[in-house]
Amino acid sequence: MCAIKQRCVLITGAAGGVGRATLNLFAEAGWKVIGVDRKPFGEGFPKSGVFIHADIAQPDQMEAIFSQARAFSPSLNAVVNNAAVQIAKPLLETTVEEWDMVMATNLRAVFLSAQLAYPLLLAAGGGAFVNVSSVHAVQTSANIAAYAASKGGILALTRAMAIEFAKDNIRVNAILPGAVDTPMLRAGLDRGHVSGPSMSERLDNLARKTVNGRIGTPEEIAHAIYFLADDTQSSFMTGQALIVDGGATARLSTE
């Protein structure tokens, strides 16, 4: 179990690119880590933590996740709602089942996390939620409507959570990553918004769309997440949306 003075964090989507980098960063910083993912984590999970194999799109499994988290630690200092799925297809071809699956995973799970994690953060005397949204919440493209809508919803939910939880010393912020080299990004490059016959050429062409001329790394997003979670660095921030996109949203699309 976590010692009372040692900080604990719960991270969803822990087996993915950003989630794995975030989990490792918190562990290296001395936090106890609780990782959650519907996919196996594989080798290398920090010995100081626990991995929970579960699907956050299922409400009963969300309850089980936080029951296991409570058994591991009586309190949490931070929760990183990072897990997400993406449907890359035209809006008119998206089924109700696909839409609901995206919303259940990307948006409803954050709502349930707010309810279920709240008592554990309260037990720590306060803490932080970091909700991983996306630049698609503010500027999007074709064939990704469900994902963009879910990430936009996270921004509104973040503000509502920040207002309601402030009295309990619980801060709530969102991070909006841009193009980051993850399996999700690579899978999404097939939807036609980036030209190039090969994956490497598509990645190069995507990189040119950012102001700094490259794609981000999971580790760079992890450091931004850590900043928002750590009370010593971001104690006066709540209800905010932090864009980390290499400057992509700073440039006019007509340029």
C-alpha positions as CSV (number, residue, x, y, z in Angstrom):
1,M,0.0,0.0,0.0
2,C,1.0,3.6,-0.5
3,A,2.6,5.3,2.4
4,I,0.5,8.3,3.6
5,K,3.2,10.8,2.6
6,Q,4.0,9.2,-0.7
7,R,1.9,10.5,-3.6
8,C,-0.2,8.2,-5.7
9,V,-1.5,8.7,-9.2
10,L,-4.0,6.7,-11.3
11,I,-3.5,6.8,-15.1
12,T,-5.8,5.3,-17.7
13,G,-4.6,4.2,-21.1
14,A,-1.4,3.2,-19.3
15,A,-0.3,0.7,-22.0
16,G,-0.4,3.2,-24.8
17,G,2.3,5.6,-26.0
18,V,1.4,8.7,-23.9
19,G,0.1,6.7,-21.0
20,R,3.2,4.5,-20.7
21,A,5.5,7.5,-20.9
22,T,3.4,9.3,-18.3
23,L,3.4,6.3,-16.0
24,N,7.1,6.0,-16.2
25,L,7.7,9.7,-15.5
26,F,5.6,9.6,-12.4
27,A,7.3,6.5,-11.1
28,E,10.7,8.0,-11.8
29,A,9.6,11.0,-9.7
30,G,8.8,8.8,-6.8
31,W,5.1,8.5,-7.1
32,K,3.2,5.2,-6.6
33,V,1.5,4.5,-9.8
34,I,-1.8,2.7,-10.7
35,G,-2.1,2.0,-14.4
36,V,-5.3,1.0,-16.1
37,D,-5.8,-0.3,-19.7
38,R,-7.9,-2.8,-21.6
39,K,-4.7,-4.0,-23.3
40,P,-2.0,-5.9,-21.4
41,F,0.9,-3.7,-20.2
42,G,3.5,-6.3,-20.8
43,E,6.9,-6.3,-19.2
44,G,8.4,-3.4,-17.3
45,F,5.5,-2.1,-15.1
46,P,7.0,-0.2,-12.1
47,K,7.5,-2.4,-9.1
48,S,6.1,0.4,-6.9
49,G,2.7,0.2,-8.5
50,V,-0.2,-1.9,-9.7
51,F,-1.7,-2.6,-13.1
52,I,-5.4,-3.0,-13.5
53,H,-6.6,-4.7,-16.7
54,A,-10.0,-3.3,-17.4
55,D,-12.2,-1.5,-20.0
56,I,-13.2,2.0,-18.9
57,A,-16.0,2.1,-21.4
58,Q,-17.9,-0.3,-19.1
59,P,-19.4,1.4,-16.0
60,D,-19.2,-1.7,-13.8
61,Q,-15.5,-2.1,-14.7
62,M,-15.0,1.6,-13.7
63,E,-16.4,0.8,-10.3
64,A,-14.1,-2.2,-10.0
65,I,-11.1,-0.1,-11.0
66,F,-11.5,2.3,-8.2
67,S,-12.3,-0.4,-5.8
68,Q,-9.0,-2.0,-6.6
69,A,-7.3,1.4,-6.4
70,R,-8.7,2.0,-3.0
71,A,-7.4,-1.4,-1.8
72,F,-4.0,-0.4,-3.0
73,S,-4.1,3.1,-1.6
74,P,-6.5,4.9,0.7
75,S,-6.0,8.1,-1.2
76,L,-5.0,9.5,-4.6
77,N,-3.1,12.7,-5.3
78,A,-3.8,12.8,-9.0
79,V,-5.8,11.1,-11.7
80,V,-4.8,11.2,-15.4
81,N,-7.8,10.5,-17.7
82,N,-5.7,9.6,-20.7
83,A,-7.4,6.5,-22.4
84,A,-9.1,7.1,-25.7
85,V,-10.3,5.5,-28.9
86,Q,-10.6,7.0,-32.3
87,I,-13.0,6.2,-35.2
88,A,-11.6,7.6,-38.5
89,K,-14.4,7.6,-41.0
90,P,-16.9,10.1,-42.5
91,L,-19.6,11.3,-40.2
92,L,-22.3,10.0,-42.5
93,E,-20.8,6.5,-42.4
94,T,-20.3,6.4,-38.6
95,T,-22.8,4.1,-36.9
96,V,-24.6,4.8,-33.7
97,E,-22.6,1.9,-32.1
98,E,-19.3,3.5,-33.1
99,W,-20.4,6.9,-31.9
100,D,-21.5,5.5,-28.5
101,M,-18.3,3.5,-28.1
102,V,-16.2,6.6,-28.6
103,M,-18.3,8.7,-26.2
104,A,-18.3,5.9,-23.6
105,T,-14.5,5.6,-23.7
106,N,-13.4,9.2,-24.2
107,L,-16.0,11.2,-22.4
108,R,-18.3,9.2,-20.1
109,A,-15.3,7.5,-18.5
110,V,-14.0,11.0,-17.4
111,F,-17.4,11.7,-15.9
112,L,-17.4,8.4,-14.0
113,S,-13.8,9.0,-13.0
114,A,-14.8,12.3,-11.5
115,Q,-17.4,10.6,-9.3
116,L,-15.4,7.6,-8.3
117,A,-12.0,9.3,-7.8
118,Y,-13.4,12.2,-5.8
119,P,-13.5,10.5,-2.4
120,L,-9.9,9.3,-2.9
121,L,-8.6,12.7,-3.8
122,L,-10.6,14.2,-0.9
123,A,-8.9,11.7,1.5
124,A,-5.5,13.1,0.4
125,G,-6.6,16.6,1.3
126,G,-7.0,17.6,-2.4
127,G,-5.2,16.8,-5.6
128,A,-5.5,17.1,-9.4
129,F,-7.3,15.7,-12.3
130,V,-5.6,15.9,-15.7
131,N,-8.0,15.2,-18.5
132,V,-6.3,14.4,-21.8
133,S,-8.3,16.2,-24.6
134,S,-6.9,16.9,-28.0
135,V,-6.3,19.8,-30.5
136,H,-9.3,18.3,-32.3
137,A,-11.4,19.9,-29.5
138,V,-10.5,23.3,-31.0
139,Q,-9.5,22.7,-34.6
140,T,-10.3,19.5,-36.4
141,S,-10.5,17.9,-39.8
142,A,-12.6,15.6,-41.9
143,N,-13.5,12.0,-41.0
144,I,-12.9,12.2,-37.2
145,A,-16.2,13.8,-35.9
146,A,-16.9,11.4,-33.0
147,Y,-13.4,11.8,-31.7
148,A,-13.4,15.6,-32.0
149,A,-16.8,15.8,-30.3
150,S,-15.7,13.6,-27.4
151,K,-12.6,15.7,-26.9
152,G,-14.6,18.9,-27.1
153,G,-16.8,17.5,-24.4
154,I,-13.8,16.9,-22.2
155,L,-13.0,20.7,-22.3
156,A,-16.5,21.6,-21.1
157,L,-16.4,18.9,-18.4
158,T,-13.0,20.0,-17.2
159,R,-14.3,23.5,-16.6
160,A,-17.4,22.2,-14.8
161,M,-15.3,19.9,-12.6
162,A,-12.9,22.7,-11.8
163,I,-15.7,24.9,-10.6
164,E,-17.4,22.2,-8.5
165,F,-14.2,20.7,-6.9
166,A,-12.3,23.9,-6.1
167,K,-13.8,24.1,-2.6
168,D,-12.1,20.7,-1.9
169,N,-8.7,21.8,-3.1
170,I,-9.0,19.6,-6.2
171,R,-7.7,21.2,-9.4
172,V,-8.9,20.1,-12.8
173,N,-7.1,20.9,-16.0
174,A,-7.0,19.6,-19.6
175,I,-4.1,19.0,-21.9
176,L,-4.6,19.2,-25.7
177,P,-1.8,17.2,-27.5
178,G,-1.2,17.8,-31.1
179,A,0.6,15.4,-33.4
180,V,2.4,12.9,-31.2
181,D,4.1,9.8,-32.5
182,T,1.9,7.1,-31.1
183,P,0.1,4.0,-32.5
184,M,-3.1,6.0,-32.6
185,L,-1.6,8.8,-34.7
186,R,0.0,6.3,-37.1
187,A,-3.3,4.4,-37.5
188,G,-5.1,7.7,-38.2
189,L,-2.8,8.7,-41.0
190,D,-4.8,6.5,-43.3
191,R,-7.8,8.9,-43.4
192,G,-6.4,11.1,-46.1
193,H,-5.6,14.3,-44.4
194,V,-1.8,13.8,-44.9
195,S,-0.3,12.9,-48.3
196,G,2.4,10.4,-49.0
197,P,2.6,6.8,-50.2
198,S,4.5,5.5,-47.2
199,M,4.1,5.9,-43.4
200,S,7.5,7.7,-43.1
201,E,6.5,10.2,-45.8
202,R,3.2,10.9,-44.2
203,L,4.9,11.5,-40.9
204,D,7.3,13.9,-42.5
205,N,4.5,15.8,-44.3
206,L,2.6,16.0,-41.0
207,A,5.7,17.3,-39.2
208,R,5.9,20.1,-41.7
209,K,2.5,21.3,-40.7
210,T,3.7,22.2,-37.2
211,V,5.5,25.5,-36.5
212,N,8.6,23.8,-35.1
213,G,8.7,21.3,-38.0
214,R,8.4,18.0,-36.1
215,I,6.1,15.6,-34.4
216,G,6.0,15.4,-30.6
217,T,7.1,12.5,-28.5
218,P,5.0,10.8,-25.8
219,E,7.6,11.9,-23.3
220,E,7.0,15.6,-24.1
221,I,3.3,15.2,-23.4
222,A,4.1,13.2,-20.2
223,H,6.1,16.2,-18.9
224,A,3.2,18.6,-19.6
225,I,0.8,16.2,-17.8
226,Y,3.1,16.0,-14.8
227,F,3.3,19.8,-14.7
228,L,-0.5,20.0,-14.4
229,A,-0.7,17.2,-11.8
230,D,2.1,18.5,-9.5
231,D,0.9,21.0,-7.0
232,T,4.4,22.5,-6.6
233,Q,4.4,23.5,-10.3
234,S,0.8,24.4,-11.2
235,S,-1.0,25.1,-7.9
236,F,-2.7,28.3,-9.3
237,M,-4.1,26.6,-12.4
238,T,-7.5,25.1,-12.7
239,G,-10.2,24.9,-15.4
240,Q,-7.6,25.5,-18.1
241,A,-6.7,23.9,-21.4
242,L,-3.0,23.5,-22.1
243,I,-2.3,23.1,-25.9
244,V,1.0,21.1,-26.6
245,D,1.1,20.9,-30.4
246,G,4.4,22.3,-31.7
247,G,2.6,25.4,-32.6
248,A,0.3,23.8,-35.2
249,T,-2.9,25.6,-34.0
250,A,-1.0,28.9,-34.0
251,R,-0.8,29.0,-37.8
252,L,-3.6,30.0,-40.2
253,S,-4.8,27.0,-42.2
254,T,-4.8,29.3,-45.3
255,E,-1.1,30.2,-44.9
